Amino acid sequence: MTIAEFDHLDVEEKKKLLHSCCGSSTWVNKMISALPAEDLVDLLEIAEEQWYACQEADWREAFSQHPKIGDLDSLKEKFAATANWAEGEQSSVKQASEQTLEQLGEGNQVYEQRFGYIFIVCATGKSADEMLQLLNQRLYNNPEVEIQIAMEEQLKITRLRLEKLFGITT
């Protein structure tokens, strides 16, 4: 899809596509208000500006729209609309050992209990072992630091999904 084609869609279709890139309703509405974009570079800049204009509750809403890292059943069932992207983003998890998958599952539970939201990491290009290492490291962050890290990881995911939406593959 091109930016011009996107610009000609009705508002509800634009919202649906933007929501597939980032699950924050506030961010989607801010994007609709800030558009049109001249090109993909402009759109990505707008996306970043609007993300930073969101609040913690908006970030948490976006986080809630992701399957947990390593939860392939959840990915297929609950997140069917973005399953292809999420499955590609988490593709290294399929090659993970059973032990790594169990540790990811346990770590996800501890993380969610500690911070109140699922572990968010831009999984593209990372092995399951790398994600497990990041998860274990981030468990020691204080909540104020961790929400900022999670927010930045969500922005990376959003950017990659926008690039995919507009035909840029990385």
N, C-alpha and C positions, 0 to 999 in steps of 0.2 A: 504494500500500500504506500502511496506517496502522501506527502503532507497536503497537497492540493486535493487529493481524493478524500482524505480525512476531513478537511475543512468543509467539504460538501455534504458530509453526513449530517443527519439530524442530531439534535443534542443528546437524545437518549442513547443512540448508537455510539456517539463519541464517549459518553459516560461509561457505557459497557466496556468499550475497548480500553479506556484509561483505567478502569477498575481492574481489568485483567493484568495490568502492569503494576498497580499499587492498590491495595485494599482499603485505603483510607477514603471514606466518603467526603471528608472535608477537603483533602487534597484534590480529589476528582472535581469537586465543585469549584475550587480555586483555579484549577487548570482551565475549566470551561470559561470562567470569567476572564482569564488572562490571554486566552487564544484569540485570534489565530497566530500561528508562528510562521516566520518567513521560510524556515528550512529546519532540518533536523537539529543542527547546532543550536538554533534559536529555541526550538522546542525543548531540548535537553537543559538549556539554561533556565527556561521558564519552569520546567519540572523541578529543578533544584531549588530555585527561589521559592516556589510554592511549598515545597517540602519543608524548608527551613522556617516558613511562616506558620507551619502547623504546630500544634501543642502535643504534649506527651500522650494525652488520650487518643489523639489522631494516629500517632505512631503505633500505639498499642493496638488500635483497630486494624491497622495494616498488618502487624505481626500476626494477629489472630487469623488472617486469611491464608497463612502458610501451613503446609503439613510440617510436622516435626521432622528434623533431619533424621533420616534412616527409617521413618515410618512409612514404608512403601504401601501398606494396605490403606492407610489414611489418605495417602496421595491419590490413590485410584478412586476411592469412594467419595470422600468429603470434598475433594478439590478437583472435580472433573473438569471444570471450566479452564483451569490453568495447569492441569496435570501434565500435559506434554512439555510445557516450559519447565515446570518444577522437576519433572522426571529427568529432563536433560540436565538441569542445574545440579541435580543430585545423582547423576549417573554413576559416579565412582562408588556410591554406596552399594550398588549391585555387586561389585567385586569384593566387598568387604568380608572379612572373616566373621563367623558367627559370634566370636568373642567381642570383636569391635562393635558389631550391631547391638549386642547386649549392653555393652558399656555406653554406647550412644543413648540407648533407651533409658538406662538408669540415670545417666548424666542429665538427659532432658528433664526427667522428673525432678531431680534435685534443683536444677536451674529454675524450672517453673515455680517450684515452691519458694525458692529464695527471692526471685525477682517478680513473680506474678505474671509472666508472659513466657512464651516459648523461646528457646535459643534461636536467634536469628544470625545467620552467617551467609554471605554471598558464597555459595558452594561451588560455583563455576571454577573449574580448574583445580579444585582441592580434592585430595583423596579423603576417604572416610577416616583414616588415621590422623590426617592433618586436622580435620574438623573436630575429632575427638580431643586432640591436643588443645585446640583453641577453646573448646567447651570447658575443659578442665582448668585452663588458665583463667578464663573469664569468670568462673565461679567465685574467684577470690576478689573480684572488683566490688567496690561499694556501689549501691544502687544508682547514685547520681552519675558515676562514671559509666556504668554498664548501659544505662538507657541511651547515653550519647553514642556509645559504640554500636549498639543495636540499631539506632536511628541511622547511622552512617552506613551500616551494612544493608539496611532496607533501601537506602538511596542507591547503592550500587546495583541491587537487584532490580529496582525500578528502571534505572538507566539501561541495563542490559535488556530488559523486557521491551522498553520503548524502541531500542535499536532493532530488536527482532521484529516488532510490530511493523516497523518501517523498512524492513528488508535488509538491515545491516546485521551480518553474522560475525561473531568474534570467536 
